[in-house]
Amino acid sequence: MVVIRLSRGGAKARPFFNIVVADKRSRRDGNFIERLGFYNPIAKGGEESLRVAQDRLTYWRGVGAQASPTVERLLASAAKKAA
């Protein structure tokens, strides 16, 4: 099964997450198929905290990829801000 989930990066106490498409069996920070965007939980001021390639997200959902609950929450909050 293919999932859309977060992959952690950054340094200790400075998290940064990539939103990736990966096989469910691979490790959290291991191999992935495609990077769709990023999430920066400690973005300040005018910095961008979330970016997602909507066309690729739509494609992967169309072929059956399921988003993790955290990614679903982030996407819902981004859609709410955009509206």
Phi, psi and omega in degrees: 000144180257133181234154173254118186213178179267143174237123188279141175220197179086191182250177177299131180066011176223070186290150175211132185239137171263141174266116187233159171258125184215162172288139183300332183280346181281158181293161183305313182256018183272214182295145175221164183273312183207145175264124183262337182172202181214164175222124179244100185290344182248028178295139182240150173056238184272005180290148178278129182261337182215131174222131180223137174281100186298323180295319179288325176298315178298318178300309184295324176293326179294329180266007172107004178289140180249135180277147176290160179303323180293317179295320177302316180296317179296317180294321178295318179291325177293320178293324179293320178294321182290333182278000000 
